[in-house]
Amino acid sequence: MVERSKVRVLVAKPGLDGHDRGAKVVARALRDAGFEVIYTGIRQTPEQIVESVIQEDVDVLGISILSGAHMVLIPKILHLLEEKGLKPNDDILVIAGGIIPPDDAQELEKIGVGRVFGPGSPISEIIAFIDENVHKLKKFRPA
């Protein structure tokens, strides 16, 4: 298992959604669990999010979205990450949360999101998923 203090997590809120209580709760819980957490704030464009991922050199990108635009914004973020040379689940672990219907969650997971967490997902489940998967990233694999 990778030491949590070595794992950098960016929590982002794309689009026009102004409700960020859940994102802040997750960010705080991850920080309390020992991860290094950066929260970008609300109303971020996909371009701003990817730029923050690069500037902050993060290992995990957590996308929180409640606006219903998840099938537009998340694929755009994944595409921009790949344009910058960051392959989801190889160079960066991407997770998402919010109001995302199960069929859409399955589709997002097919295109690169490691896991989609719906409303009411236990924080312990999010932490366990990161713990179980971050070591698979190139950065943490044994040479």
N, C-alpha and C positions, 0 to 999 in steps of 0.2 A: 504494500500500500504506500502511496506517495504521501509524504508528510503534508498535512493540510496547509501549514503556513507557507509552503512553497507553491501552492496553487492559487493563481490569480483568476478571479471571477468578475466578469463585467455583467451587470444587470441593466438591461435597456428597455425603454418603452417607446416603440416606434409608432409613428402616425399621430393622429389628432386626439387620441385617447388621453383624457386629462386625469383619470383616476389612477393613482399610483400607490394606494395603501398596501395592496397585496405585494407589489414589487418591493416596497420598503420593508415589509415584514420578512420577506424571504431574504433580502439583502442583509438585514440585521441578524437573522438566524444563522445565515452562512458565516457571517463575521464572528458571531458568538461561538460557532463550531470550530473556529480556527482558520478559516480561509481568509485570504486577502480579497476584499470586495471593493469594487468601484461601481457606483450607481450614477448613470448618466443623466437622470432626470426625465421629465416627460417631453413629448412632442419631438422626438428625434427622427431624423430621416434615416433611411437605410444607409446612405452614404456617410452620415455622421457617426452612426453606430460602427460601421466597418472601420472608419478612420480611428475611432476610439479603441477598437480591438487592436489595431496595429500599434498605435501610440503607446498604449498601456501594456502591450505584449502579454495579453491574457491567455489563459489556458481553457477557460470555460466562458461561453457566452450564454447568458440567460435572457431570453426574450419574453417579456410580459405584454400580453395584448388582450384587450377586452372589446375593441371597436368593431370586430367582425371583418377586418381587413387582413386577417392572418394569411389567407391564400394568395394575397398579392405581396404583402410586405415581407413575410418570412422567406418565400422563394427568392425575392429580390436580394435580401441580405445574404442568403446562401450563394447566390450567383456572384455578388460583389466580393465575398470572401474568396471564392475560387479565382476570380479575376486577379486578386492580390496574392495568389499563390497559397492560400490557406484552405486545405481540404477539410471539410467537416468530418469529425470523428477520426481523423488521422493527425491533423495539425491543431485542431481546436474542437473541443466538445461543445456542441450546441444543444441547449435544452430550451423548451418553451413552456409557457403556462398562461392560463387565462381561460376565456370562454371560447373553446375550440371544440366543435362537435367531433364525436369519435371517428367518423369517416374522414374528416379533414385531418385529424390527428394521425391517422394511419397513412394518409397521403404525404403529410409532412415528414413522417418518419422514413418513408420510402425515398424521399429526395435528400435526406441528410440530417434531419433533426434527430438527435440521439433518443430523446424521449419528450413526450408532451405530458405535462402535469395539469390536470383539471382542477376546478374549484374544490377546495376542501382536501386537497392532497396533503398528507402529513409532511411537515418539514423534514422529519426523519427519513422519509422516502426519497426526498430530493437529495439530501446529504449522502444517503447510502448509494444512490445512483452515481453521484459524482465520485465518491470513494471507489466504487467498483469499476468505473470506466476511465477515469483520467489517466491511469497508468498505461493505458493502451495508446496514448498519444505518442508520436515520434519523440518528442522532447523528453519523455520519461522512460522510454524503453532502454533496456541495457544495450550498450554499444557492441 
